[in-house]
Amino acid sequence: MSSSPSGTNVGQTTTWTSLAVPANGTLAVTVTASVDTPVTVSAVTNLAKPSGTPDPELPECDVRGDADAGECDGGQGADE
């Protein structure tokens, strides 16, 4: 696993410190990970959140692509 800007990658978690989001701006961070094959799970979930905040409820998303996209993106489908 790698990250940009450089973060600390431990297990399945990447942590960045001393990052600042400009007022009314954005900050992009990237994590690149690989998945061992064969994939033995039916769902893979990604989560980004500020440290110290509780994990939100996440929908189960089918990695085969046959789940309703609205369920996997928090109801923010492209047609909404």
Secondary structure, 3 states (H helix, E strand, C coil): CEEECCCEEECCEEECCCCCCCCCCCCCCEEECCCCCCCCCCECCCCCCCCCCCCCCCCCCECCCCCCHHHHCCCCCCCC
